[in-house]
Amino acid sequence: MVRSSRRRVAIAYLTAAPFVLFAVFPFIWMLVASLKQDVELYDLAQNPFLVRAGITWEHYHFLFTHTAFPLWLRNSTVVAATTTAVSVLLAVLAAYALARLRFPLAEATTTFVFIVYLVPTTLLFLPLARLMAVFHLSNTLWSLIVTYPAFMVPFATWMLTAYFTTIPRDVEESALVDGCTRAGALRHVVLPLARPGIITAALFGFTLAYSEFIYSLTFISTTDLKTVTTGVVVDLIRGDFFYWGSLMGGALVASLPVVVLFSLFLDHYVAGLTAGAVRG
Amino acid sequence: MISREEILHQRTTAYGVRLRPETVTAWSFLLPTLLLLLVLAVYPLGYAFFLSMTDAQVSGPAHFVGLQNFVRLLRTAIFTLTLSNTIGYTLGAVAAKLVLGLVLALVLAQRAPGMRWIRGAVLIPWVVPTSLAMLAWTWMFDSTYSVINWVLMHLGAIAEPIAWLGTPRLARLAVVLVNVWSGLPFFGINFLAGLVTIPQELYEAGTVDGAGPIVRFRHITLPLLRPVLATVLLFSVVMTSSDFATVFVLTKGGPQNTTQILATLAYKLGLATGDLGNAAAISLYLFPILAISTYVQVRLMRRVWQW
């Protein structure tokens, strides 16, 4: 039945096309705007879908030489990488305890972590801003490194707890019988088996930290210390004039790190997203 | 079975209570996480409640005022507008994501070569930082250079360019549309994951009994998808009602506060004017939604555990 299966494939593509177009069009549009020369970009008589005057790199050149954009990229990467490492470490320990060890209040603790995971950052940014001021961390990257794990750890713990419960107990118990401590069994037996889950948790952690907006916006005011999300959105817009070419180029380049990770680890992201993701 | 640590800790007692070694290990593994969450989540939340009951400004002493802020806000026009905007924004966006998410899941469940990459492409709005993607939408909705206007004008649908973000009704539509854009992948992929767990035999049995595709969807797909639907829905209600970046970048709450939502108003009051007491009270109006959603989710989770 070659014909009917071909028809089915055609229907699949046709029905998927509007969703794909809706999802990726803004990025195509960013790319187009970032490569067009200003004269054409702001010429209303032109067809906006065409690039007639030739492409230009001037918007990217401006971005990398006349703005703090490279610094923002560096800040974001440093903060996201550090907080991911710390959060995954804490979450592995916590998740192991919740998934494997029997102790009083285990269920209550699991519920507590889950509840914290649901508290949105928009409820916490004001009191945290004051807390950061008290600890003299305002306007430093430390304010972000300290606060991001508070939303990353509950999520990673939640994800890893679910993952650890899928690992059979036998291997670990024979290690314990052989004289391994709990910490030893976790390190040498459970961790190697849990690698896919840990990679997923780390990828999600990094993506969340890299995308974070309201804490960075609230805690950091110096241009050079901003992360890429707030830097591009707040500092590239000067007065009423929008440098649309550079703005679109900046948004696009800033999105690249997570998009590259995403395309390399697509299946991990899908697995993590269905394990209960953080944004919806 | 007695492990080495069990022997080592056999006589561990604290205040006359014998602690099992496993308990000691568990709490030592949990301690860093619990400390972190207590200091950076529980304490700030408590502090937000405290601030909301004071007249605190950025500097100067704070006086306890009880529930005055909450009560006075309800008599303030800008706040009641913001509250109803938030409800409308949440209901509109969640409903649209629910319906479109189901359609998307059914679309993605089809078999075709390259479907994995189609799923990947559809997920991109979820992966990319919302605030950055919002810049592209701001450009697409620009009053002068909007590509949407260009297309509509060339299709003959409109005669004049539309000020999408400058017209109250359209600005509201725009922020909902963009929230749907960034939230839809989460719905679609989760529904898809639920969809593939439904046994194929049920559909075959349905077909044998003469059920058409619509009947099969209503009586097989929807009921079996209910647990996933409930989780995703509750989750999204919390995340959508507490959204910040979408509105902050796209409209800053304008025009004339018609797209102002709780988080953006709290930010504006707390940081621009330094009125921390009222700002905290505004953001805490999100708390009932959070509490109800959390309560229901925890109950749903318990049921899964027992099962």
Boltz contact constraints between the chains, C-beta under 6 A:
constraints:
  - contact:
      token1: [A, 9]
      token2: [B, 112]
      max_distance: 6.0
  - contact:
      token1: [A, 12]
      token2: [B, 110]
      max_distance: 6.0
  - contact:
      token1: [A, 12]
      token2: [B, 112]
      max_distance: 6.0
  - contact:
      token1: [A, 15]
      token2: [B, 107]
      max_distance: 6.0
  - contact:
      token1: [A, 16]
      token2: [B, 107]
      max_distance: 6.0
  - contact:
      token1: [A, 16]
      token2: [B, 118]
      max_distance: 6.0
  - contact:
      token1: [A, 19]
      token2: [B, 104]
      max_distance: 6.0
  - contact:
      token1: [A, 19]
      token2: [B, 122]
      max_distance: 6.0
  - contact:
      token1: [A, 20]
      token2: [B, 121]
      max_distance: 6.0
  - contact:
      token1: [A, 23]
      token2: [B, 121]
      max_distance: 6.0
  - contact:
      token1: [A, 23]
      token2: [B, 122]
      max_distance: 6.0
  - contact:
      token1: [A, 23]
      token2: [B, 124]
      max_distance: 6.0
  - contact:
      token1: [A, 23]
      token2: [B, 125]
      max_distance: 6.0
  - contact:
      token1: [A, 24]
      token2: [B, 121]
      max_distance: 6.0
  - contact:
      token1: [A, 26]
      token2: [B, 136]
      max_distance: 6.0
  - contact:
      token1: [A, 29]
      token2: [B, 136]
      max_distance: 6.0
  - contact:
      token1: [A, 30]
      token2: [B, 136]
      max_distance: 6.0
  - contact:
      token1: [A, 48]
      token2: [B, 147]
      max_distance: 6.0
  - contact:
      token1: [A, 48]
      token2: [B, 150]
      max_distance: 6.0
  - contact:
      token1: [A, 90]
      token2: [B, 32]
      max_distance: 6.0
  - contact:
      token1: [A, 90]
      token2: [B, 33]
      max_distance: 6.0
  - contact:
      token1: [A, 93]
      token2: [B, 29]
      max_distance: 6.0
  - contact:
      token1: [A, 94]
      token2: [B, 30]
      max_distance: 6.0
  - contact:
      token1: [A, 94]
      token2: [B, 33]
      max_distance: 6.0
  - contact:
      token1: [A, 97]
      token2: [B, 26]
      max_distance: 6.0
  - contact:
      token1: [A, 97]
      token2: [B, 29]
      max_distance: 6.0
  - contact:
      token1: [A, 97]
      token2: [B, 30]
      max_distance: 6.0
  - contact:
      token1: [A, 101]
      token2: [B, 22]
      max_distance: 6.0
  - contact:
      token1: [A, 101]
      token2: [B, 26]
      max_distance: 6.0
  - contact:
      token1: [A, 102]
      token2: [B, 22]
      max_distance: 6.0
  - contact:
      token1: [A, 103]
      token2: [B, 23]
      max_distance: 6.0
  - contact:
      token1: [A, 103]
      token2: [B, 26]
      max_distance: 6.0
  - contact:
      token1: [A, 111]
      token2: [B, 298]
      max_distance: 6.0
  - contact:
      token1: [A, 115]
      token2: [B, 294]
      max_distance: 6.0
  - contact:
      token1: [A, 116]
      token2: [B, 37]
      max_distance: 6.0
  - contact:
      token1: [A, 116]
      token2: [B, 41]
      max_distance: 6.0
  - contact:
      token1: [A, 118]
      token2: [B, 238]
      max_distance: 6.0
  - contact:
      token1: [A, 118]
      token2: [B, 294]
      max_distance: 6.0
  - contact:
      token1: [A, 120]
      token2: [B, 242]
      max_distance: 6.0
  - contact:
      token1: [A, 122]
      token2: [B, 242]
      max_distance: 6.0
  - contact:
      token1: [A, 122]
      token2: [B, 244]
      max_distance: 6.0
  - contact:
      token1: [A, 122]
      token2: [B, 263]
      max_distance: 6.0
  - contact:
      token1: [A, 123]
      token2: [B, 283]
      max_distance: 6.0
  - contact:
      token1: [A, 123]
      token2: [B, 286]
      max_distance: 6.0
  - contact:
      token1: [A, 124]
      token2: [B, 44]
      max_distance: 6.0
  - contact:
      token1: [A, 126]
      token2: [B, 270]
      max_distance: 6.0
  - contact:
      token1: [A, 126]
      token2: [B, 279]
      max_distance: 6.0
  - contact:
      token1: [A, 126]
      token2: [B, 280]
      max_distance: 6.0
  - contact:
      token1: [A, 127]
      token2: [B, 44]
      max_distance: 6.0
  - contact:
      token1: [A, 127]
      token2: [B, 47]
      max_distance: 6.0
  - contact:
      token1: [A, 127]
      token2: [B, 48]
      max_distance: 6.0
  - contact:
      token1: [A, 128]
      token2: [B, 44]
      max_distance: 6.0
  - contact:
      token1: [A, 147]
      token2: [B, 40]
      max_distance: 6.0
  - contact:
      token1: [A, 150]
      token2: [B, 40]
      max_distance: 6.0
  - contact:
      token1: [A, 150]
      token2: [B, 41]
      max_distance: 6.0
  - contact:
      token1: [A, 153]
      token2: [B, 33]
      max_distance: 6.0
  - contact:
      token1: [A, 176]
      token2: [B, 3]
      max_distance: 6.0
  - contact:
      token1: [A, 179]
      token2: [B, 4]
      max_distance: 6.0
  - contact:
      token1: [A, 181]
      token2: [B, 5]
      max_distance: 6.0
  - contact:
      token1: [A, 182]
      token2: [B, 25]
      max_distance: 6.0
  - contact:
      token1: [A, 211]
      token2: [B, 129]
      max_distance: 6.0
  - contact:
      token1: [A, 213]
      token2: [B, 131]
      max_distance: 6.0
  - contact:
      token1: [A, 213]
      token2: [B, 245]
      max_distance: 6.0
  - contact:
      token1: [A, 214]
      token2: [B, 244]
      max_distance: 6.0
  - contact:
      token1: [A, 229]
      token2: [B, 129]
      max_distance: 6.0
  - contact:
      token1: [A, 229]
      token2: [B, 131]
      max_distance: 6.0
  - contact:
      token1: [A, 233]
      token2: [B, 131]
      max_distance: 6.0
  - contact:
      token1: [A, 233]
      token2: [B, 249]
      max_distance: 6.0
  - contact:
      token1: [A, 244]
      token2: [B, 139]
      max_distance: 6.0
  - contact:
      token1: [A, 247]
      token2: [B, 135]
      max_distance: 6.0
  - contact:
      token1: [A, 251]
      token2: [B, 132]
      max_distance: 6.0
  - contact:
      token1: [A, 251]
      token2: [B, 135]
      max_distance: 6.0
  - contact:
      token1: [A, 254]
      token2: [B, 132]
      max_distance: 6.0
  - contact:
      token1: [A, 255]
      token2: [B, 128]
      max_distance: 6.0
  - contact:
      token1: [A, 255]
      token2: [B, 132]
      max_distance: 6.0
  - contact:
      token1: [A, 258]
      token2: [B, 127]
      max_distance: 6.0
  - contact:
      token1: [A, 262]
      token2: [B, 127]
      max_distance: 6.0
  - contact:
      token1: [A, 266]
      token2: [B, 120]
      max_distance: 6.0
  - contact:
      token1: [A, 273]
      token2: [B, 189]
      max_distance: 6.0
  - contact:
      token1: [A, 274]
      token2: [B, 190]
      max_distance: 6.0
  - contact:
      token1: [A, 274]
      token2: [B, 193]
      max_distance: 6.0
  - contact:
      token1: [A, 277]
      token2: [B, 186]
      max_distance: 6.0
  - contact:
      token1: [A, 279]
      token2: [B, 239]
      max_distance: 6.0
  - contact:
      token1: [A, 280]
      token2: [B, 183]
      max_distance: 6.0
  - contact:
      token1: [A, 280]
      token2: [B, 186]
      max_distance: 6.0
  - contact:
      token1: [A, 280]
      token2: [B, 235]
      max_distance: 6.0
  - contact:
      token1: [A, 280]
      token2: [B, 236]
      max_distance: 6.0
  - contact:
      token1: [A, 280]
      token2: [B, 239]
      max_distance: 6.0
